[in-house]
């Protein structure tokens, strides 16, 4: 072998010069060990891929289950069971129950009466009927007398010629009660009792609270005459021989209603209009004390005094229009409700809770009203926050109030008041109110 020949395994300078640089770099990388951080990156990437694959698989599985559930629901709609099919088609011509859907007194079928009063009922999109549909057994109409007509509305500017006590309440009630009291088709002479508006409780009376907005003595005759159609049919609760005869409608006067007209046999000969007595005069404590304890946020005695009928109309109101100063004047033979503004006698709830003194007041007023045979009602209760409103409602009913004065019919009759605990309860639990 010549000395000029390259040794085995050696590369001549010419060959080295002919080898491209990128091939040389690749050859070197193939013989070098990987760096530690490159190995870690690869492992993490494999972990991410595995996580994504598992997550995607889980979502696909859940989607498949949901799809199957939807398909099963669609199948049940398209191919209902025997009972579902009967219920769906009941009463339709050619199906089971044809001609059996309705019965004479089904106007308010399945509606359960509830102890709520539809405040400012005439404001609703559908006065009277919305309250009945919700089960409220009390409705309210504000009346204004001009000439011989009684208009219904919250203020003079809201009055229109066609919105009257007759058109919104008297005539609809006549129609409802005519339907609820048909001549029986079987044994027509067997049932002589009058049925109220609620089919599920035909003995339940409906309270029609009439709020006098104009001067009481001059409004009274027009109001009393407006009730004649209901009176003639025997639909009005009245007093006879010192006994209450309950009928489908109980009329109660509030606002500027003159108490002396209510108790006068000349002005109220049928004794079928009752009074909304001032609850603030009826406190009766646990030891029969009649002087309510004072609270820092409640008005003074001078603010609670009855007002004279000679004072301007805008300064008068429920229980303040020439009413007796003694609570002994009110009883179940001349009054039905005993009402007061919650804000006026109970005041602000500190941190959204009743104090013990406030609870004593609530109980004392309710006790005093019920001792006289009257229904205790607080109006002007908090309406917001919703949790605070519900808390007040719940407390009043637990303490024995007879009626809730409500604007929100759905919230009062269909909601669970204890479901949502408001900020005041959360604050009390966590102690976040400390220092405020």
VOPAGU-2260 file (C-alpha; in pm, 1 decimal, decimal comma):
REM VOPAGU-2260
SITE   aa  ch    i         X         Y         Z
SITE  UNK   A    0       0,0       0,0       0,0
SITE  UNK   A    1     137,1     330,9    -100,2
SITE  UNK   A    2     194,3     598,5     161,3
SITE  UNK   A    3      -5,5     831,8     -53,7
SITE  UNK   A    4    -315,9     613,5     -23,6
SITE  UNK   A    5    -550,7     705,7     262,3
SITE  UNK   A    6    -588,7     472,5     556,4
SITE  UNK   A    7    -911,3     270,8     602,3
SITE  UNK   A    8   -1182,1     485,3     753,9
SITE  UNK   A    9   -1012,3     808,6     668,3
SITE  UNK   A   10   -1164,9    1058,4     437,1
SITE  UNK   A   11    -961,1    1235,0     188,1
SITE  UNK   A   12    -952,1    1609,8     177,9
SITE  UNK   A   13   -1117,8    1594,6    -160,2
SITE  UNK   A   14   -1406,2    1388,9     -25,7
SITE  UNK   A   15   -1444,1    1626,2     269,1
SITE  UNK   A   16   -1461,2    1912,5      34,8
SITE  UNK   A   17   -1723,8    1737,4    -179,4
SITE  UNK   A   18   -1958,3    1656,4     121,9
SITE  UNK   A   19   -2232,7    1921,1     160,6
SITE  UNK   A   20   -2233,3    2110,9     487,6
SITE  UNK   A   21   -2597,4    2021,0     580,3
SITE  UNK   A   22   -2523,0    1647,7     551,7
SITE  UNK   A   23   -2228,4    1693,2     781,3
SITE  UNK   A   24   -2445,3    1874,0    1037,9
SITE  UNK   A   25   -2713,3    1600,2    1023,0
SITE  UNK   A   26   -2446,4    1331,9    1067,4
SITE  UNK   A   27   -2313,3    1507,0    1374,8
SITE  UNK   A   28   -2658,5    1553,1    1529,2
SITE  UNK   A   29   -2733,9    1184,8    1486,5
SITE  UNK   A   30   -2431,8    1097,8    1696,3
SITE  UNK   A   31   -2492,8    1359,2    1970,6
SITE  UNK   A   32   -2718,7    1276,9    2273,3
SITE  UNK   A   33   -3044,2    1483,8    2311,9
SITE  UNK   A   34   -3050,4    1765,9    2562,0
SITE  UNK   A   35   -3247,0    1712,6    2883,5
SITE  UNK   A   36   -3490,6    1996,9    2811,1
SITE  UNK   A   37   -3571,6    1847,3    2468,4
SITE  UNK   A   38   -3664,5    1517,6    2634,5
SITE  UNK   A   39   -3890,1    1703,6    2887,7
SITE  UNK   A   40   -4069,5    1899,1    2613,3
SITE  UNK   A   41   -4150,9    1582,1    2427,2
SITE  UNK   A   42   -4292,8    1419,8    2742,0
SITE  UNK   A   43   -4509,3    1721,5    2817,5
SITE  UNK   A   44   -4642,9    1730,8    2463,0
SITE  UNK   A   45   -4741,8    1365,1    2488,0
SITE  UNK   A   46   -4921,9    1442,4    2817,1
SITE  UNK   A   47   -5111,6    1732,5    2658,9
SITE  UNK   A   48   -5216,1    1513,9    2368,4
SITE  UNK   A   49   -5339,3    1243,3    2605,2
SITE  UNK   A   50   -5537,5    1500,3    2808,7
SITE  UNK   A   51   -5694,5    1647,8    2496,5
SITE  UNK   A   52   -5786,9    1304,8    2368,1
SITE  UNK   A   53   -5949,2    1205,0    2698,9
SITE  UNK   A   54   -6137,6    1539,0    2726,6
SITE  UNK   A   55   -6259,7    1516,8    2369,0
SITE  UNK   A   56   -6372,3    1159,0    2426,4
SITE  UNK   A   57   -6562,5    1255,2    2740,0
SITE  UNK   A   58   -6739,0    1542,2    2560,1
SITE  UNK   A   59   -6830,8    1315,7    2271,6
SITE  UNK   A   60   -6971,7    1061,3    2515,9
SITE  UNK   A   61   -7178,5    1324,3    2694,0
SITE  UNK   A   62   -7303,8    1456,5    2362,1
SITE  UNK   A   63   -7402,2    1107,0    2256,3
SITE  UNK   A   64   -7593,8    1051,3    2581,1
SITE  UNK   A   65   -7771,5    1387,3    2538,6
SITE  UNK   A   66   -7860,9    1302,7    2180,9
SITE  UNK   A   67   -8007,3     968,9    2286,1
SITE  UNK   A   68   -8209,7    1145,9    2557,9
SITE  UNK   A   69   -8347,2    1396,7    2305,8
SITE  UNK   A   70   -8436,8    1120,8    2062,7
SITE  UNK   A   71   -8620,6     929,0    2336,0
SITE  UNK   A   72   -8816,0    1246,9    2421,5
SITE  UNK   A   73   -8907,0    1300,0    2056,2
SITE  UNK   A   74   -9020,4     941,8    2027,0
SITE  UNK   A   75   -9246,9     984,6    2331,5
SITE  UNK   A   76   -9400,0    1294,7    2169,7
SITE  UNK   A   77   -9451,9    1127,3    1833,3
SITE  UNK   A   78   -9558,6     796,4    1982,3
SITE  UNK   A   79   -9727,8     882,2    2316,5
SITE  UNK   A   80   -9835,7     615,2    2559,6
SITE  UNK   A   81  -10200,1     523,4    2593,9
SITE  UNK   A   82  -10263,1     754,3    2890,0
SITE  UNK   A   83  -10072,8    1044,8    2732,3
SITE  UNK   A   84  -10278,0    1007,7    2417,6
SITE  UNK   A   85  -10604,6    1014,8    2610,4
SITE  UNK   A   86  -10503,2    1324,9    2808,5
SITE  UNK   A   87  -10381,8    1502,3    2493,9
SITE  UNK   A   88  -10699,6    1440,1    2296,4
SITE  UNK   A   89  -10951,2    1446,4    2581,7
SITE  UNK   A   90  -11272,3    1624,7    2488,8
SITE  UNK   A   91  -11190,2    1670,6    2121,1
SITE  UNK   A   92  -11461,0    1565,5    1877,2
SITE  UNK   A   93  -11428,9    1197,8    1793,1
SITE  UNK   A   94  -11208,7    1126,1    2095,9
SITE  UNK   A   95  -11267,9    1000,8    2446,9
SITE  UNK   A   96  -11435,5    1262,8    2667,4
SITE  UNK   A   97  -11598,8    1452,5    2381,8
SITE  UNK   A   98  -11844,9    1699,6    2536,3
SITE  UNK   A   99  -11714,9    1634,2    2889,1
SITE  UNK   A  100  -11445,9    1903,0    2913,8
SITE  UNK   A  101  -11654,1    2181,2    3068,1
SITE  UNK   A  102  -11903,7    2194,7    3351,1
SITE  UNK   A  103  -12127,9    2488,3    3451,4
SITE  UNK   A  104  -11911,6    2632,2    3733,1
SITE  UNK   A  105  -11562,4    2573,8    3590,8
SITE  UNK   A  106  -11482,6    2945,6    3550,9
SITE  UNK   A  107  -11216,3    2922,1    3823,5
SITE  UNK   A  108  -11145,6    2549,5    3823,0
SITE  UNK   A  109  -10820,5    2442,1    3992,2
SITE  UNK   A  110  -10763,4    2791,7    4140,7
SITE  UNK   A  111  -10697,9    2775,2    4514,6
SITE  UNK   A  112  -10795,3    3086,7    4716,7
SITE  UNK   A  113  -10507,8    3257,5    4896,7
SITE  UNK   A  114  -10504,2    3525,1    5167,1
SITE  UNK   A  115  -10365,9    3802,2    4949,4
SITE  UNK   A  116  -10505,6    4144,0    4863,4
SITE  UNK   A  117  -10446,1    4275,1    4511,2
SITE  UNK   A  118  -10322,3    4625,9    4584,7
SITE  UNK   A  119  -10422,0    4889,1    4324,6
SITE  UNK   A  120  -10584,7    4611,1    4127,8
SITE  UNK   A  121  -10719,5    4850,0    3861,7
SITE  UNK   A  122  -10358,5    4914,1    3748,6
SITE  UNK   A  123  -10318,4    4561,2    3618,0
SITE  UNK   A  124  -10344,5    4478,3    3249,1
SITE  UNK   A  125  -10653,7    4273,9    3333,6
SITE  UNK   A  126  -10817,6    4412,3    3650,4
SITE  UNK   A  127  -11007,1    4170,7    3876,2
SITE  UNK   A  128  -10948,3    3862,9    3660,6
SITE  UNK   A  129  -10568,9    3860,5    3711,9
SITE  UNK   A  130  -10622,1    3860,2    4088,0
SITE  UNK   A  131  -10879,4    3581,2    4068,6
SITE  UNK   A  132  -10651,3    3373,2    3846,2
SITE  UNK   A  133  -10375,9    3407,8    4107,0
SITE  UNK   A  134  -10616,5    3308,4    4384,6
SITE  UNK   A  135  -10620,5    3644,1    4565,5
SITE  UNK   A  136  -10939,6    3686,7    4766,9
SITE  UNK   A  137  -10915,7    4066,1    4788,7
SITE  UNK   A  138  -10913,2    4337,0    4518,7
SITE  UNK   A  139  -10894,6    4714,6    4543,2
SITE  UNK   A  140  -11056,9    4995,5    4344,1
SITE  UNK   A  141  -10987,6    5367,0    4394,1
SITE  UNK   A  142  -11301,2    5567,3    4312,9
SITE  UNK   A  143  -11347,6    5934,1    4223,3
SITE  UNK   A  144  -11694,4    6087,6    4214,5
SITE  UNK   A  145  -11763,4    6352,2    3951,8
SITE  UNK   A  146  -12125,6    6442,1    3889,6
SITE  UNK   A  147  -12305,6    6111,5    3944,7
SITE  UNK   A  148  -12036,7    5880,7    3806,9
SITE  UNK   A  149  -11767,9    5685,3    3990,9
SITE  UNK   A  150  -11443,1    5665,7    3796,0
SITE  UNK   A  151  -11160,2    5427,7    3885,0
SITE  UNK   A  152  -10794,2    5528,0    3879,5
SITE  UNK   A  153  -10495,9    5624,3    4090,0
SITE  UNK   A  154  -10504,9    5995,6    4012,1
SITE  UNK   A  155  -10727,9    6243,1    3833,3
SITE  UNK   A  156  -10503,1    6242,9    3526,8
SITE  UNK   A  157  -10545,6    5865,5    3488,8
SITE  UNK   A  158  -10926,3    5874,2    3476,3
SITE  UNK   A  159  -11115,5    5795,0    3155,2
SITE  UNK   A  160  -11490,6    5794,1    3087,5
SITE  UNK   A  161  -11508,7    5417,7    3029,2
SITE  UNK   A  162  -11311,4    5302,4    3336,0
SITE  UNK   A  163  -11577,5    5310,7    3605,3
SITE  UNK   A  164  -11659,6    5107,1    3912,5
SITE  UNK   A  165  -11939,6    4943,5    3716,1
SITE  UNK   A  166  -11736,7    4855,1    3406,2
SITE  UNK   A  167  -11427,0    4725,2    3588,6
SITE  UNK   A  168  -11583,6    4551,0    3888,6
SITE  UNK   A  169  -11961,8    4551,0    3937,3
SITE  UNK   A  170  -12060,6    4417,8    3594,8
SITE  UNK   A  171  -11779,1    4159,0    3567,2
SITE  UNK   A  172  -11863,4    4027,5    3914,1
SITE  UNK   A  173  -12228,6    3996,5    3816,1
SITE  UNK   A  174  -12130,5    3792,7    3508,8
SITE  UNK   A  175  -11897,2    3568,5    3708,7
SITE  UNK   A  176  -12150,0    3500,3    3982,1
SITE  UNK   A  177  -12427,2    3430,5    3731,2
SITE  UNK   A  178  -12205,8    3158,7    3582,5
SITE  UNK   A  179  -12114,8    3024,6    3925,6
SITE  UNK   A  180  -12479,0    3001,6    4030,7
SITE  UNK   A  181  -12667,1    2832,6    3747,0
SITE  UNK   A  182  -12989,6    2645,5    3798,2
SITE  UNK   A  183  -12884,3    2284,6    3867,9
SITE  UNK   A  184  -12962,3    2052,1    3578,2
SITE  UNK   A  185  -13012,9    1764,5    3819,0
SITE  UNK   A  186  -13234,1    1813,7    4125,9
SITE  UNK   A  187  -13286,4    2186,9    4053,7
SITE  UNK   A  188  -13449,5    2252,1    4392,2
SITE  UNK   A  189  -13180,8    2083,1    4601,7
SITE  UNK   A  190  -12915,7    2357,5    4631,7
SITE  UNK   A  191  -13025,2    2705,3    4740,3
SITE  UNK   A  192  -12686,5    2833,1    4861,8
SITE  UNK   A  193  -12499,4    3103,4    4674,7
SITE  UNK   A  194  -12157,0    3012,6    4540,7
SITE  UNK   A  195  -11863,5    3252,7    4525,0
SITE  UNK   A  196  -11612,8    3312,3    4246,8
SITE  UNK   A  197  -11382,2    3023,2    4345,5
SITE  UNK   A  198  -11495,3    2682,5    4228,9
SITE  UNK   A  199  -11257,1    2502,6    4466,1
SITE  UNK   A  200  -11403,7    2684,6    4769,7
SITE  UNK   A  201  -11751,8    2806,3    4684,6
SITE  UNK   A  202  -11809,5    2952,3    5031,3
SITE  UNK   A  203  -11507,7    3183,7    5005,4
SITE  UNK   A  204  -11605,6    3549,9    4985,8
SITE  UNK   A  205  -11421,1    3798,7    4764,4
SITE  UNK   A  206  -11335,2    4129,3    4934,7
SITE  UNK   A  207  -11396,7    4437,6    4721,7
SITE  UNK   A  208  -11204,0    4719,6    4890,2
SITE  UNK   A  209  -11331,7    5056,3    4767,5
SITE  UNK   A  210  -11093,6    5343,2    4834,3
SITE  UNK   A  211  -11274,0    5678,9    4843,5
SITE  UNK   A  212  -11050,7    5941,5    4682,7
SITE  UNK   A  213  -11301,4    6223,9    4675,7
SITE  UNK   A  214  -11489,7    6376,7    4967,4
SITE  UNK   A  215  -11646,9    6091,9    5165,2
SITE  UNK   A  216  -11997,2    6220,5    5252,0
SITE  UNK   A  217  -12073,4    6320,0    4891,9
SITE  UNK   A  218  -11916,2    6005,7    4742,4
SITE  UNK   A  219  -12104,9    5767,7    4972,1
SITE  UNK   A  220  -12453,9    5789,6    4809,9
SITE  UNK   A  221  -12317,2    5725,3    4459,9
SITE  UNK   A  222  -12111,6    5430,1    4580,5
SITE  UNK   A  223  -12400,0    5281,1    4777,1
SITE  UNK   A  224  -12631,0    5303,3    4476,1
SITE  UNK   A  225  -12365,5    5151,1    4247,5
SITE  UNK   A  226  -12381,5    4832,2    4455,4
SITE  UNK   A  227  -12755,1    4781,4    4389,1
SITE  UNK   A  228  -12710,5    4520,5    4111,4
SITE  UNK   A  229  -12503,9    4299,7    4344,3
SITE  UNK   A  230  -12735,5    4375,6    4635,8
SITE  UNK   A  231  -13049,5    4282,3    4444,2
SITE  UNK   A  232  -12905,1    3940,4    4360,8
SITE  UNK   A  233  -12821,7    3878,1    4726,0
SITE  UNK   A  234  -12447,4    3863,7    4656,9
SITE  UNK   A  235  -12332,8    4105,0    4931,4
SITE  UNK   A  236  -12221,1    4006,0    5280,3
SITE  UNK   A  237  -12437,3    4190,0    5532,0
SITE  UNK   A  238  -12548,9    4207,3    5894,8
SITE  UNK   A  239  -12891,1    4087,5    6003,7
SITE  UNK   A  240  -13004,8    4068,7    6366,2
SITE  UNK   A  241  -12648,3    4137,5    6484,0
SITE  UNK   A  242  -12525,3    3838,4    6286,0
SITE  UNK   A  243  -12293,5    3842,5    5986,1
SITE  UNK   A  244  -12443,5    3674,8    5680,5
SITE  UNK   A  245  -12151,4    3593,6    5455,0
SITE  UNK   A  246  -12212,6    3606,3    5082,3
SITE  UNK   A  247  -11992,0    3587,8    4768,7
SITE  UNK   A  248  -11883,5    3956,3    4783,7
SITE  UNK   A  249  -11780,3    4157,6    5091,3
SITE  UNK   A  250  -11756,1    4533,0    5032,4
SITE  UNK   A  251  -11514,6    4731,8    5252,1
SITE  UNK   A  252  -11468,9    5108,9    5244,0
SITE  UNK   A  253  -11130,9    5273,0    5298,4
SITE  UNK   A  254  -10960,0    5603,3    5221,7
SITE  UNK   A  255  -11209,4    5884,8    5277,1
SITE  UNK   A  256  -11494,2    5647,1    5357,4
SITE  UNK   A  257  -11694,4    5812,1    5639,8
SITE  UNK   A  258  -11724,6    5579,2    5936,5
SITE  UNK   A  259  -12041,8    5751,4    6053,2
SITE  UNK   A  260  -12212,0    5649,2    5725,7
SITE  UNK   A  261  -12104,3    5287,9    5769,1
SITE  UNK   A  262  -12264,7    5260,5    6113,3
SITE  UNK   A  263  -12573,5    5462,8    6022,6
SITE  UNK   A  264  -12887,7    5264,4    5942,3
SITE  UNK   A  265  -13007,7    5561,2    5740,2
SITE  UNK   A  266  -12699,4    5571,6    5517,4
SITE  UNK   A  267  -12628,1    5196,2    5524,5
SITE  UNK   A  268  -12974,0    5039,3    5572,4
SITE  UNK   A  269  -12871,1    4697,9    5441,6
SITE  UNK   A  270  -12555,0    4699,8    5653,6
SITE  UNK   A  271  -12362,2    4557,6    5360,9
SITE  UNK   A  272  -12069,6    4801,0    5349,0
SITE  UNK   A  273  -11798,1    4751,9    5610,8
SITE  UNK   A  274  -11510,8    4969,8    5726,8
SITE  UNK   A  275  -11134,4    4943,8    5700,3
SITE  UNK   A  276  -11049,2    5022,2    6062,4
SITE  UNK   A  277  -10722,0    5187,5    6173,5
SITE  UNK   A  278  -10495,3    4908,1    6294,7
SITE  UNK   A  279  -10261,7    5154,7    6465,9
SITE  UNK   A  280  -10527,2    5209,4    6734,1
SITE  UNK   A  281  -10559,5    4840,7    6821,7
SITE  UNK   A  282  -10234,2    4737,4    6985,8
SITE  UNK   A  283  -10285,4    4465,8    7247,0
SITE  UNK   A  284   -9971,2    4339,6    7417,2
SITE  UNK   A  285   -9905,0    4003,4    7583,8
SITE  UNK   A  286  -10019,3    4143,4    7918,1
SITE  UNK   A  287  -10319,8    4319,0    7763,6
SITE  UNK   A  288  -10139,5    4653,0    7757,2
SITE  UNK   A  289  -10287,3    4888,7    7496,6
SITE  UNK   A  290  -10002,7    5140,6    7468,8
SITE  UNK   A  291   -9759,2    5025,9    7198,2
SITE  UNK   A  292   -9387,8    5062,3    7273,0
SITE  UNK   A  293   -9225,3    5350,7    7088,5
SITE  UNK   A  294   -8957,6    5296,3    6825,5
SITE  UNK   A  295   -8707,2    5557,0    6705,1
SITE  UNK   A  296   -8832,1    5532,5    6344,6
SITE  UNK   A  297   -9207,0    5540,2    6410,9
SITE  UNK   A  298   -9422,5    5855,3    6414,3
SITE  UNK   A  299   -9540,5    6035,9    6723,8
SITE  UNK   A  300   -9892,1    6003,0    6864,6
SITE  UNK   A  301   -9991,9    6328,4    6697,2
SITE  UNK   A  302   -9909,2    6177,5    6358,2
SITE  UNK   A  303  -10142,8    5885,0    6428,2
SITE  UNK   A  304  -10444,1    6089,9    6535,3
SITE  UNK   A  305  -10767,3    6067,0    6332,0
SITE  UNK   A  306  -10820,3    6358,5    6097,6
SITE  UNK   A  307  -11138,7    6560,4    6061,4
SITE  UNK   A  308  -11347,3    6535,7    5748,4
SITE  UNK   A  309  -11313,4    6913,6    5721,9
SITE  UNK   A  310  -10943,2    6883,1    5637,0
SITE  UNK   A  311  -10841,5    6886,8    5268,7
SITE  UNK   A  312  -10892,2    6560,0    5081,1
SITE  UNK   A  313  -10524,0    6512,6    5003,0
SITE  UNK   A  314  -10442,2    6505,6    5376,0
SITE  UNK   A  315  -10699,9    6238,9    5454,6
SITE  UNK   A  316  -10671,6    5866,8    5414,2
SITE  UNK   A  317  -10750,0    5525,2    5554,4
SITE  UNK   A  318  -10866,9    5552,9    5915,1
SITE  UNK   A  319  -10807,4    5929,9    5925,7
SITE  UNK   A  320  -11133,0    6075,4    5799,0
SITE  UNK   A  321  -11345,2    6172,8    6101,4
SITE  UNK   A  322  -11296,9    5835,0    6268,9
SITE  UNK   A  323  -11350,0    5762,4    6639,6
SITE  UNK   A  324  -11046,9    5803,1    6861,5
SITE  UNK   A  325  -11134,3    5491,5    7059,4
SITE  UNK   A  326  -11067,1    5149,2    6910,9
SITE  UNK   A  327  -11369,9    5016,3    7097,0
SITE  UNK   A  328  -11588,6    5160,5    6820,0
SITE  UNK   A  329  -11469,5    4896,0    6571,5
SITE  UNK   A  330  -11598,3    4540,4    6565,9
SITE  UNK   A  331  -11687,5    4267,8    6319,5
SITE  UNK   A  332  -12040,8    4407,3    6273,2
SITE  UNK   A  333  -11917,1    4735,8    6122,9
SITE  UNK   A  334  -11560,4    4663,5    6005,5
SITE  UNK   A  335  -11378,0    4389,5    5818,2
SITE  UNK   A  336  -11014,3    4486,5    5768,7
SITE  UNK   A  337  -10793,3    4658,5    6024,2
SITE  UNK   A  338  -10509,8    4811,1    5822,3
SITE  UNK   A  339  -10205,8    5030,1    5866,2
SITE  UNK   A  340   -9893,4    5134,4    5680,0
SITE  UNK   A  341   -9608,7    4898,1    5769,0
SITE  UNK   A  342   -9355,7    5176,7    5724,8
SITE  UNK   A  343   -9557,4    5403,5    5950,7
SITE  UNK   A  344   -9580,7    5182,5    6260,2
SITE  UNK   A  345   -9295,9    4932,9    6216,0
SITE  UNK   A  346   -9045,7    5147,1    6030,9
SITE  UNK   A  347   -8714,3    5062,7    5869,6
SITE  UNK   A  348   -8567,8    4715,3    5926,3
SITE  UNK   A  349   -8211,1    4763,4    6039,8
SITE  UNK   A  350   -7985,0    4534,0    5836,6
SITE  UNK   A  351   -8296,5    4375,2    5691,0
SITE  UNK   A  352   -8407,4    4209,5    6014,9
SITE  UNK   A  353   -8694,3    4267,5    6255,7
SITE  UNK   A  354   -8580,6    4376,6    6599,7
SITE  UNK   A  355   -8752,5    4218,0    6898,9
SITE  UNK   A  356   -8933,7    4546,8    6963,6
SITE  UNK   A  357   -9062,5    4551,9    6605,0
SITE  UNK   A  358   -9179,9    4192,4    6629,4
SITE  UNK   A  359   -9364,6    4280,4    6950,7
SITE  UNK   A  360   -9540,3    4561,1    6763,5
SITE  UNK   A  361   -9635,8    4333,8    6474,0
SITE  UNK   A  362   -9778,7    4076,1    6713,3
SITE  UNK   A  363   -9954,8    4333,6    6927,9
SITE  UNK   A  364  -10138,1    4497,7    6637,5
SITE  UNK   A  365  -10239,7    4161,4    6491,0
SITE  UNK   A  366  -10356,2    4044,8    6832,3
SITE  UNK   A  367  -10561,5    4360,1    6883,7
SITE  UNK   A  368  -10734,6    4331,9    6545,8
SITE  UNK   A  369  -10818,7    3965,5    6583,8
SITE  UNK   A  370  -10949,1    4020,9    6936,2
SITE  UNK   A  371  -11211,4    4247,1    6773,5
SITE  UNK   A  372  -11293,7    3993,5    6504,1
SITE  UNK   A  373  -11112,7    4191,0    6230,6
SITE  UNK   A  374  -10858,5    4090,8    5964,4
SITE  UNK   A  375  -10512,8    4241,1    6017,3
SITE  UNK   A  376  -10349,7    4383,9    5704,1
SITE  UNK   A  377  -10021,9    4574,0    5664,1
SITE  UNK   A  378   -9978,7    4782,4    5351,2
SITE  UNK   A  379   -9676,8    4983,6    5232,8
SITE  UNK   A  380   -9441,7    4691,6    5299,4
SITE  UNK   A  381   -9092,4    4690,5    5138,0
SITE  UNK   A  382   -9103,0    4590,0    4771,5
SITE  UNK   A  383   -8728,6    4576,0    4698,0
SITE  UNK   A  384   -8487,1    4401,6    4726,5
SITE  UNK   A  385   -8700,3    4099,2    4647,1
SITE  UNK   A  386   -8538,0    3895,0    4923,9
SITE  UNK   A  387   -8622,8    4162,9    5180,5
SITE  UNK   A  388   -8980,7    4178,4    5054,1
SITE  UNK   A  389   -9016,6    3801,6    5081,2
SITE  UNK   A  390   -8863,1    3803,5    5428,1
SITE  UNK   A  391   -9122,1    4059,3    5545,2
SITE  UNK   A  392   -9407,1    3862,9    5386,3
SITE  UNK   A  393   -9289,7    3541,0    5546,1
SITE  UNK   A  394   -9256,3    3702,1    5888,8
SITE  UNK   A  395   -9597,9    3871,3    5875,5
SITE  UNK   A  396   -9774,8    3549,7    5782,9
SITE  UNK   A  397   -9589,2    3348,0    6045,5
SITE  UNK   A  398   -9686,5    3606,8    6307,1
SITE  UNK   A  399  -10054,0    3569,0    6215,6
SITE  UNK   A  400  -10138,4    3849,9    5970,6
SITE  UNK   A  401  -10465,0    3766,7    5793,8
SITE  UNK   A  402  -10383,7    3919,5    5454,5
SITE  UNK   A  403  -10080,0    4008,4    5247,6
SITE  UNK   A  404  -10106,9    4337,5    5062,5
SITE  UNK   A  405   -9932,3    4260,8    4732,1
SITE  UNK   A  406   -9844,8    4421,4    4400,3
SITE  UNK   A  407   -9657,7    4120,2    4258,5
SITE  UNK   A  408   -9928,3    3854,1    4223,0
SITE  UNK   A  409   -9692,8    3589,6    4083,9
SITE  UNK   A  410   -9429,4    3646,9    4351,3
SITE  UNK   A  411   -9689,4    3630,0    4626,6
SITE  UNK   A  412   -9881,5    3324,4    4508,6
SITE  UNK   A  413   -9639,0    3108,9    4309,6
SITE  UNK   A  414   -9291,0    3163,7    4452,8
SITE  UNK   A  415   -9106,3    3003,6    4742,0
SITE  UNK   A  416   -9035,1    3298,6    4971,0
SITE  UNK   A  417   -8764,0    3112,9    5161,7
SITE  UNK   A  418   -8566,5    3004,3    4854,8
SITE  UNK   A  419   -8342,8    3309,4    4824,0
SITE  UNK   A  420   -8164,7    3447,9    5131,0
SITE  UNK   A  421   -8090,5    3815,2    5087,0
SITE  UNK   A  422   -7779,9    4016,2    5149,0
SITE  UNK   A  423   -7881,1    4093,0    5507,3
SITE  UNK   A  424   -7876,2    3724,1    5602,5
SITE  UNK   A  425   -7544,5    3662,6    5427,9
SITE  UNK   A  426   -7402,7    3965,2    5600,6
SITE  UNK   A  427   -7525,8    3847,1    5936,6
SITE  UNK   A  428   -7374,0    3502,5    5888,0
SITE  UNK   A  429   -7035,3    3621,1    5773,9
SITE  UNK   A  430   -7010,3    3914,4    6010,8
SITE  UNK   A  431   -6944,8    4149,5    5722,2
SITE  UNK   A  432   -7161,1    4416,7    5882,1
SITE  UNK   A  433   -6926,9    4466,6    6173,6
SITE  UNK   A  434   -6805,8    4819,9    6198,2
SITE  UNK   A  435   -7083,9    4962,6    5976,2
